[in-house]
Amino acid sequence: MAMTIFPPSGMASRALTIRFRSADSNRATSSGTGRGPGSCLSSISIAPSAARRRTVKTEAQQAVLALHRMRQQLVKFRTMQINSLRGLLTEYG
């Protein structure tokens, strides 16, 4: 199993990939001489992933994206209000 972690924007721009061993390989043997359940902790490997680099957005691009986000939120809120009103009108007839 592999999991990719992307750091917050203010931190280093390298993403990390964490790989875990399967659960079957972590079981102890019947004789008690195998690897125990805690051995999986020593097998976690962290390696930099091949994350795609992105260019930094300009201030104008960020402003346009912010406007799009705000409009999408307003549309969502308006839809919520319309659905709520429709439910109330249906309830009272």
C-alpha positions, 0 to 999 in steps of 0.5 A: 500500500502506498500513500502520497502526502503533499505538504502545505504550500508554505513548506518544502515543495517535495511530496512524499510517498509512504509505502507499507508492507502488507498485513500478511507479512506482519503476522507472527509465526506459530513457533513464535520466532518470526516477525511480530506485529510490531515489525511493520513499523521498521518497514515503512519507507519514505521516498520523494515522489515524482510529483509534477511541478506547478508554476506559481499563479500570478495575483490576477489568476488568484483573483479570478480563481477567488471570484469563481470560488465565491460565485460557486459558494453563492450558487450553492447557498442559493440552492440550499435556501431554495430547497429549504423553502420548497420543503417548508412549502411542501410541509405546509401545503 
